[in-house]
């Protein structure tokens, strides 16, 4: 997702472990030149989530 505000992009992903997440974040910085990340972990989800994206013609 391309965002406004402090960060330019949001990436949602699933990792097998915290070690795998750590390695992925290191790769973002070392190989892709990412200067800063903010990480949030989902501990549980509410029924009905994640929601499906809105139709692309919503603003027409």
PyMOL Python script that loads the backbone (N, CA, C, O; Angstrom):
from pymol import cmd

cmd.read_pdbstr("""\
ATOM      1  N   UNK A   1       0.842  -1.179   0.000  1.00  0.00           N
ATOM      2  CA  UNK A   1       0.000   0.000   0.000  1.00  0.00           C
ATOM      3  C   UNK A   1       0.883   1.237   0.000  1.00  0.00           C
ATOM      4  O   UNK A   1       1.875   1.300   0.727  1.00  0.00           O
ATOM      5  N   UNK A   2       0.533   2.190  -0.792  1.00  0.00           N
ATOM      6  CA  UNK A   2       1.237   3.463  -0.808  1.00  0.00           C
ATOM      7  C   UNK A   2       0.481   4.401   0.127  1.00  0.00           C
ATOM      8  O   UNK A   2      -0.735   4.544  -0.001  1.00  0.00           O
ATOM      9  N   UNK A   3       1.179   5.043   1.066  1.00  0.00           N
ATOM     10  CA  UNK A   3       0.550   5.791   2.150  1.00  0.00           C
ATOM     11  C   UNK A   3       0.923   7.265   2.148  1.00  0.00           C
ATOM     12  O   UNK A   3       1.857   7.685   1.463  1.00  0.00           O
ATOM     13  N   UNK A   4       0.181   8.039   2.921  1.00  0.00           N
ATOM     14  CA  UNK A   4       0.578   9.403   3.250  1.00  0.00           C
ATOM     15  C   UNK A   4       1.114   9.371   4.673  1.00  0.00           C
ATOM     16  O   UNK A   4       0.956   8.375   5.378  1.00  0.00           O
ATOM     17  N   UNK A   5       1.746  10.458   5.096  1.00  0.00           N
ATOM     18  CA  UNK A   5       2.238  10.527   6.464  1.00  0.00           C
ATOM     19  C   UNK A   5       3.702  10.149   6.570  1.00  0.00           C
ATOM     20  O   UNK A   5       4.459  10.253   5.604  1.00  0.00           O
ATOM     21  N   UNK A   6       4.084   9.713   7.742  1.00  0.00           N
ATOM     22  CA  UNK A   6       5.488   9.468   8.066  1.00  0.00           C
ATOM     23  C   UNK A   6       6.132   8.387   7.194  1.00  0.00           C
ATOM     24  O   UNK A   6       7.291   8.520   6.800  1.00  0.00           O
ATOM     25  N   UNK A   7       5.399   7.338   6.895  1.00  0.00           N
ATOM     26  CA  UNK A   7       5.955   6.231   6.112  1.00  0.00           C
ATOM     27  C   UNK A   7       5.349   6.207   4.721  1.00  0.00           C
ATOM     28  O   UNK A   7       4.211   6.632   4.522  1.00  0.00           O
ATOM     29  N   UNK A   8       6.109   5.710   3.764  1.00  0.00           N
ATOM     30  CA  UNK A   8       5.686   5.687   2.371  1.00  0.00           C
ATOM     31  C   UNK A   8       4.876   4.453   2.000  1.00  0.00           C
ATOM     32  O   UNK A   8       3.974   4.526   1.166  1.00  0.00           O
ATOM     33  N   UNK A   9       5.197   3.317   2.620  1.00  0.00           N
ATOM     34  CA  UNK A   9       4.552   2.062   2.243  1.00  0.00           C
ATOM     35  C   UNK A   9       4.194   1.245   3.468  1.00  0.00           C
ATOM     36  O   UNK A   9       4.808   1.369   4.527  1.00  0.00           O
ATOM     37  N   UNK A  10       3.184   0.408   3.296  1.00  0.00           N
ATOM     38  CA  UNK A  10       2.807  -0.561   4.312  1.00  0.00           C
ATOM     39  C   UNK A  10       2.866  -1.942   3.674  1.00  0.00           C
ATOM     40  O   UNK A  10       2.306  -2.164   2.600  1.00  0.00           O
ATOM     41  N   UNK A  11       3.534  -2.850   4.328  1.00  0.00           N
ATOM     42  CA  UNK A  11       3.655  -4.215   3.846  1.00  0.00           C
ATOM     43  C   UNK A  11       3.041  -5.127   4.895  1.00  0.00           C
ATOM     44  O   UNK A  11       3.418  -5.078   6.066  1.00  0.00           O
ATOM     45  N   UNK A  12       2.102  -5.952   4.476  1.00  0.00           N
ATOM     46  CA  UNK A  12       1.511  -6.941   5.375  1.00  0.00           C
ATOM     47  C   UNK A  12       2.011  -8.304   4.949  1.00  0.00           C
ATOM     48  O   UNK A  12       1.938  -8.673   3.777  1.00  0.00           O
ATOM     49  N   UNK A  13       2.523  -9.049   5.918  1.00  0.00           N
ATOM     50  CA  UNK A  13       3.082 -10.347   5.592  1.00  0.00           C
ATOM     51  C   UNK A  13       2.949 -11.295   6.755  1.00  0.00           C
ATOM     52  O   UNK A  13       2.625 -10.898   7.874  1.00  0.00           O
ATOM     53  N   UNK A  14       3.201 -12.538   6.476  1.00  0.00           N
ATOM     54  CA  UNK A  14       3.156 -13.591   7.491  1.00  0.00           C
ATOM     55  C   UNK A  14       4.516 -14.257   7.520  1.00  0.00           C
ATOM     56  O   UNK A  14       5.062 -14.629   6.482  1.00  0.00           O
ATOM     57  N   UNK A  15       5.063 -14.404   8.731  1.00  0.00           N
ATOM     58  CA  UNK A  15       6.371 -15.050   8.911  1.00  0.00           C
ATOM     59  C   UNK A  15       6.210 -16.274   9.791  1.00  0.00           C
ATOM     60  O   UNK A  15       5.318 -16.334  10.637  1.00  0.00           O
ATOM     61  N   UNK A  16       7.077 -17.242   9.585  1.00  0.00           N
ATOM     62  CA  UNK A  16       7.039 -18.487  10.354  1.00  0.00           C
ATOM     63  C   UNK A  16       7.514 -18.285  11.785  1.00  0.00           C
ATOM     64  O   UNK A  16       7.130 -19.045  12.675  1.00  0.00           O
ATOM     65  N   UNK A  17       8.346 -17.269  12.020  1.00  0.00           N
ATOM     66  CA  UNK A  17       8.901 -17.053  13.352  1.00  0.00           C
ATOM     67  C   UNK A  17       9.383 -15.609  13.489  1.00  0.00           C
ATOM     68  O   UNK A  17       9.472 -14.875  12.505  1.00  0.00           O
ATOM     69  N   UNK A  18       9.690 -15.219  14.717  1.00  0.00           N
ATOM     70  CA  UNK A  18      10.257 -13.894  14.954  1.00  0.00           C
ATOM     71  C   UNK A  18      11.631 -13.798  14.286  1.00  0.00           C
ATOM     72  O   UNK A  18      11.989 -12.751  13.748  1.00  0.00           O
ATOM     73  N   UNK A  19      12.394 -14.886  14.321  1.00  0.00           N
ATOM     74  CA  UNK A  19      13.696 -14.890  13.643  1.00  0.00           C
ATOM     75  C   UNK A  19      13.545 -14.635  12.147  1.00  0.00           C
ATOM     76  O   UNK A  19      14.348 -13.913  11.557  1.00  0.00           O
ATOM     77  N   UNK A  20      12.529 -15.218  11.535  1.00  0.00           N
ATOM     78  CA  UNK A  20      12.280 -15.002  10.104  1.00  0.00           C
ATOM     79  C   UNK A  20      11.902 -13.542   9.845  1.00  0.00           C
ATOM     80  O   UNK A  20      12.342 -12.954   8.857  1.00  0.00           O
ATOM     81  N   UNK A  21      11.100 -12.964  10.717  1.00  0.00           N
ATOM     82  CA  UNK A  21      10.740 -11.542  10.593  1.00  0.00           C
ATOM     83  C   UNK A  21      11.975 -10.668  10.733  1.00  0.00           C
ATOM     84  O   UNK A  21      12.169  -9.734   9.955  1.00  0.00           O
ATOM     85  N   UNK A  22      12.806 -10.964  11.714  1.00  0.00           N
ATOM     86  CA  UNK A  22      14.034 -10.207  11.920  1.00  0.00           C
ATOM     87  C   UNK A  22      14.916 -10.252  10.677  1.00  0.00           C
ATOM     88  O   UNK A  22      15.452  -9.225  10.259  1.00  0.00           O
ATOM     89  N   UNK A  23      15.067 -11.415  10.093  1.00  0.00           N
ATOM     90  CA  UNK A  23      15.890 -11.551   8.889  1.00  0.00           C
ATOM     91  C   UNK A  23      15.287 -10.770   7.722  1.00  0.00           C
ATOM     92  O   UNK A  23      16.014 -10.132   6.961  1.00  0.00           O
ATOM     93  N   UNK A  24      13.971 -10.818   7.581  1.00  0.00           N
ATOM     94  CA  UNK A  24      13.303 -10.079   6.515  1.00  0.00           C
ATOM     95  C   UNK A  24      13.541  -8.580   6.662  1.00  0.00           C
ATOM     96  O   UNK A  24      13.845  -7.900   5.682  1.00  0.00           O
ATOM     97  N   UNK A  25      13.403  -8.065   7.879  1.00  0.00           N
ATOM     98  CA  UNK A  25      13.624  -6.637   8.111  1.00  0.00           C
ATOM     99  C   UNK A  25      15.078  -6.259   7.846  1.00  0.00           C
ATOM    100  O   UNK A  25      15.348  -5.189   7.301  1.00  0.00           O
ATOM    101  N   UNK A  26      16.011  -7.121   8.224  1.00  0.00           N
ATOM    102  CA  UNK A  26      17.423  -6.873   7.921  1.00  0.00           C
ATOM    103  C   UNK A  26      17.646  -6.819   6.411  1.00  0.00           C
ATOM    104  O   UNK A  26      18.381  -5.962   5.919  1.00  0.00           O
ATOM    105  N   UNK A  27      17.011  -7.733   5.679  1.00  0.00           N
ATOM    106  CA  UNK A  27      17.130  -7.740   4.217  1.00  0.00           C
ATOM    107  C   UNK A  27      16.560  -6.468   3.604  1.00  0.00           C
ATOM    108  O   UNK A  27      17.146  -5.912   2.675  1.00  0.00           O
ATOM    109  N   UNK A  28      15.418  -6.002   4.117  1.00  0.00           N
ATOM    110  CA  UNK A  28      14.846  -4.742   3.619  1.00  0.00           C
ATOM    111  C   UNK A  28      15.882  -3.624   3.722  1.00  0.00           C
ATOM    112  O   UNK A  28      16.064  -2.841   2.790  1.00  0.00           O
ATOM    113  N   UNK A  29      16.553  -3.565   4.863  1.00  0.00           N
ATOM    114  CA  UNK A  29      17.517  -2.483   5.095  1.00  0.00           C
ATOM    115  C   UNK A  29      18.804  -2.675   4.313  1.00  0.00           C
ATOM    116  O   UNK A  29      19.294  -1.735   3.688  1.00  0.00           O
ATOM    117  N   UNK A  30      19.355  -3.873   4.341  1.00  0.00           N
ATOM    118  CA  UNK A  30      20.651  -4.126   3.708  1.00  0.00           C
ATOM    119  C   UNK A  30      20.574  -4.221   2.188  1.00  0.00           C
ATOM    120  O   UNK A  30      21.457  -3.717   1.494  1.00  0.00           O
ATOM    121  N   UNK A  31      19.540  -4.856   1.666  1.00  0.00           N
ATOM    122  CA  UNK A  31      19.470  -5.103   0.230  1.00  0.00           C
ATOM    123  C   UNK A  31      18.604  -4.097  -0.523  1.00  0.00           C
ATOM    124  O   UNK A  31      18.837  -3.843  -1.705  1.00  0.00           O
ATOM    125  N   UNK A  32      17.612  -3.527   0.146  1.00  0.00           N
ATOM    126  CA  UNK A  32      16.692  -2.621  -0.542  1.00  0.00           C
ATOM    127  C   UNK A  32      16.876  -1.162  -0.153  1.00  0.00           C
ATOM    128  O   UNK A  32      16.227  -0.284  -0.722  1.00  0.00           O
ATOM    129  N   UNK A  33      17.755  -0.893   0.812  1.00  0.00           N
ATOM    130  CA  UNK A  33      18.016   0.493   1.194  1.00  0.00           C
ATOM    131  C   UNK A  33      16.941   1.119   2.063  1.00  0.00           C
ATOM    132  O   UNK A  33      16.874   2.344   2.160  1.00  0.00           O
ATOM    133  N   UNK A  34      16.106   0.324   2.691  1.00  0.00           N
ATOM    134  CA  UNK A  34      15.079   0.859   3.588  1.00  0.00           C
ATOM    135  C   UNK A  34      15.777   1.462   4.799  1.00  0.00           C
ATOM    136  O   UNK A  34      16.621   0.810   5.414  1.00  0.00           O
ATOM    137  N   UNK A  35      15.433   2.703   5.151  1.00  0.00           N
ATOM    138  CA  UNK A  35      16.134   3.374   6.244  1.00  0.00           C
ATOM    139  C   UNK A  35      15.458   3.193   7.591  1.00  0.00           C
ATOM    140  O   UNK A  35      16.120   3.260   8.627  1.00  0.00           O
ATOM    141  N   UNK A  36      14.154   2.964   7.596  1.00  0.00           N
ATOM    142  CA  UNK A  36      13.436   2.850   8.867  1.00  0.00           C
ATOM    143  C   UNK A  36      12.193   1.981   8.682  1.00  0.00           C
ATOM    144  O   UNK A  36      11.524   2.051   7.650  1.00  0.00           O
ATOM    145  N   UNK A  37      11.897   1.177   9.674  1.00  0.00           N
ATOM    146  CA  UNK A  37      10.666   0.392   9.670  1.00  0.00           C
ATOM    147  C   UNK A  37       9.953   0.579  10.999  1.00  0.00           C
ATOM    148  O   UNK A  37      10.576   0.919  12.005  1.00  0.00           O
ATOM    149  N   UNK A  38       8.664   0.359  10.997  1.00  0.00           N
ATOM    150  CA  UNK A  38       7.845   0.315  12.216  1.00  0.00           C
ATOM    151  C   UNK A  38       7.064  -0.987  12.126  1.00  0.00           C
ATOM    152  O   UNK A  38       6.300  -1.190  11.182  1.00  0.00           O
ATOM    153  N   UNK A  39       7.247  -1.857  13.087  1.00  0.00           N
ATOM    154  CA  UNK A  39       6.664  -3.197  13.024  1.00  0.00           C
ATOM    155  C   UNK A  39       5.576  -3.366  14.064  1.00  0.00           C
ATOM    156  O   UNK A  39       5.733  -2.981  15.222  1.00  0.00           O
ATOM    157  N   UNK A  40       4.472  -3.947  13.631  1.00  0.00           N
ATOM    158  CA  UNK A  40       3.374  -4.291  14.532  1.00  0.00           C
ATOM    159  C   UNK A  40       3.052  -5.758  14.330  1.00  0.00           C
ATOM    160  O   UNK A  40       3.051  -6.249  13.200  1.00  0.00           O
ATOM    161  N   UNK A  41       2.783  -6.455  15.409  1.00  0.00           N
ATOM    162  CA  UNK A  41       2.429  -7.870  15.343  1.00  0.00           C
ATOM    163  C   UNK A  41       0.948  -8.026  15.636  1.00  0.00           C
ATOM    164  O   UNK A  41       0.429  -7.414  16.569  1.00  0.00           O
ATOM    165  N   UNK A  42       0.272  -8.835  14.851  1.00  0.00           N
ATOM    166  CA  UNK A  42      -1.143  -9.135  15.086  1.00  0.00           C
ATOM    167  C   UNK A  42      -1.204 -10.333  16.026  1.00  0.00           C
ATOM    168  O   UNK A  42      -0.708 -11.412  15.701  1.00  0.00           O
ATOM    169  N   UNK A  43      -1.814 -10.139  17.194  1.00  0.00           N
ATOM    170  CA  UNK A  43      -1.919 -11.213  18.176  1.00  0.00           C
ATOM    171  C   UNK A  43      -3.168 -12.053  17.975  1.00  0.00           C
ATOM    172  O   UNK A  43      -3.167 -13.253  18.248  1.00  0.00           O
ATOM    173  N   UNK A  44      -4.232 -11.423  17.498  1.00  0.00           N
ATOM    174  CA  UNK A  44      -5.458 -12.137  17.169  1.00  0.00           C
ATOM    175  C   UNK A  44      -6.276 -11.245  16.244  1.00  0.00           C
ATOM    176  O   UNK A  44      -5.991 -10.055  16.114  1.00  0.00           O
ATOM    177  N   UNK A  45      -7.289 -11.813  15.603  1.00  0.00           N
ATOM    178  CA  UNK A  45      -8.130 -11.040  14.698  1.00  0.00           C
ATOM    179  C   UNK A  45      -9.596 -11.193  15.085  1.00  0.00           C
ATOM    180  O   UNK A  45     -10.004 -12.224  15.618  1.00  0.00           O
ATOM    181  N   UNK A  46     -10.374 -10.164  14.812  1.00  0.00           N
ATOM    182  CA  UNK A  46     -11.813 -10.189  15.068  1.00  0.00           C
ATOM    183  C   UNK A  46     -12.503 -10.953  13.949  1.00  0.00           C
ATOM    184  O   UNK A  46     -11.991 -11.025  12.832  1.00  0.00           O
ATOM    185  N   UNK A  47     -13.651 -11.518  14.245  1.00  0.00           N
ATOM    186  CA  UNK A  47     -14.426 -12.243  13.244  1.00  0.00           C
ATOM    187  C   UNK A  47     -14.711 -11.328  12.053  1.00  0.00           C
ATOM    188  O   UNK A  47     -15.081 -10.168  12.232  1.00  0.00           O
ATOM    189  N   UNK A  48     -14.538 -11.851  10.844  1.00  0.00           N
ATOM    190  CA  UNK A  48     -14.800 -11.070   9.639  1.00  0.00           C
ATOM    191  C   UNK A  48     -13.583 -10.342   9.098  1.00  0.00           C
ATOM    192  O   UNK A  48     -13.673  -9.662   8.075  1.00  0.00           O
ATOM    193  N   UNK A  49     -12.472 -10.470   9.753  1.00  0.00           N
ATOM    194  CA  UNK A  49     -11.247  -9.804   9.308  1.00  0.00           C
ATOM    195  C   UNK A  49     -10.241 -10.834   8.861  1.00  0.00           C
ATOM    196  O   UNK A  49     -10.274 -11.952   9.377  1.00  0.00           O
ATOM    197  N   UNK A  50      -9.361 -10.541   7.952  1.00  0.00           N
ATOM    198  CA  UNK A  50      -9.248  -9.250   7.266  1.00  0.00           C
ATOM    199  C   UNK A  50     -10.376  -9.068   6.266  1.00  0.00           C
ATOM    200  O   UNK A  50     -10.846 -10.027   5.653  1.00  0.00           O
ATOM    201  N   UNK A  51     -10.798  -7.828   6.113  1.00  0.00           N
ATOM    202  CA  UNK A  51     -11.858  -7.503   5.161  1.00  0.00           C
ATOM    203  C   UNK A  51     -11.330  -7.535   3.743  1.00  0.00           C
ATOM    204  O   UNK A  51     -10.135  -7.363   3.505  1.00  0.00           O
ATOM    205  N   UNK A  52     -12.224  -7.754   2.819  1.00  0.00           N
ATOM    206  CA  UNK A  52     -11.861  -7.699   1.402  1.00  0.00           C
ATOM    207  C   UNK A  52     -11.706  -6.239   0.994  1.00  0.00           C
ATOM    208  O   UNK A  52     -12.412  -5.380   1.522  1.00  0.00           O
ATOM    209  N   UNK A  53     -10.791  -5.935   0.059  1.00  0.00           N
ATOM    210  CA  UNK A  53     -10.634  -4.554  -0.415  1.00  0.00           C
ATOM    211  C   UNK A  53     -11.924  -4.030  -1.032  1.00  0.00           C
ATOM    212  O   UNK A  53     -12.726  -4.792  -1.572  1.00  0.00           O
ATOM    213  N   UNK A  54     -12.111  -2.716  -0.943  1.00  0.00           N
ATOM    214  CA  UNK A  54     -13.272  -2.084  -1.571  1.00  0.00           C
ATOM    215  C   UNK A  54     -13.164  -2.216  -3.079  1.00  0.00           C
ATOM    216  O   UNK A  54     -12.055  -2.266  -3.611  1.00  0.00           O
ATOM    217  N   UNK A  55     -14.295  -2.274  -3.784  1.00  0.00           N
ATOM    218  CA  UNK A  55     -14.250  -2.348  -5.252  1.00  0.00           C
ATOM    219  C   UNK A  55     -13.514  -1.126  -5.819  1.00  0.00           C
ATOM    220  O   UNK A  55     -13.622  -0.027  -5.274  1.00  0.00           O
ATOM    221  N   UNK A  56     -12.777  -1.318  -6.899  1.00  0.00           N
ATOM    222  CA  UNK A  56     -11.975  -0.228  -7.475  1.00  0.00           C
ATOM    223  C   UNK A  56     -12.839   0.869  -8.080  1.00  0.00           C
ATOM    224  O   UNK A  56     -12.353   1.986  -8.257  1.00  0.00           O
ATOM    225  N   UNK A  57     -14.083   0.601  -8.398  1.00  0.00           N
ATOM    226  CA  UNK A  57     -14.961   1.610  -9.014  1.00  0.00           C
ATOM    227  C   UNK A  57     -15.756   2.370  -7.975  1.00  0.00           C
ATOM    228  O   UNK A  57     -16.701   3.071  -8.337  1.00  0.00           O
ATOM    229  N   UNK A  58     -15.419   2.264  -6.705  1.00  0.00           N
ATOM    230  CA  UNK A  58     -16.156   2.892  -5.608  1.00  0.00           C
ATOM    231  C   UNK A  58     -16.212   4.413  -5.768  1.00  0.00           C
ATOM    232  O   UNK A  58     -17.249   5.017  -5.492  1.00  0.00           O
ATOM    233  N   UNK A  59     -15.120   5.042  -6.209  1.00  0.00           N
ATOM    234  CA  UNK A  59     -15.069   6.502  -6.328  1.00  0.00           C
ATOM    235  C   UNK A  59     -15.641   7.028  -7.618  1.00  0.00           C
ATOM    236  O   UNK A  59     -15.648   8.244  -7.811  1.00  0.00           O
ATOM    237  N   UNK A  60     -16.115   6.202  -8.500  1.00  0.00           N
ATOM    238  CA  UNK A  60     -16.630   6.660  -9.808  1.00  0.00           C
ATOM    239  C   UNK A  60     -18.028   7.189  -9.703  1.00  0.00           C
ATOM    240  O   UNK A  60     -18.606   7.611 -10.704  1.00  0.00           O
TER     241      UNK A  60
END
""", "prot")
cmd.dss("prot")
cmd.show_as("cartoon", "prot")
cmd.util.cbc("prot")
cmd.orient("prot")
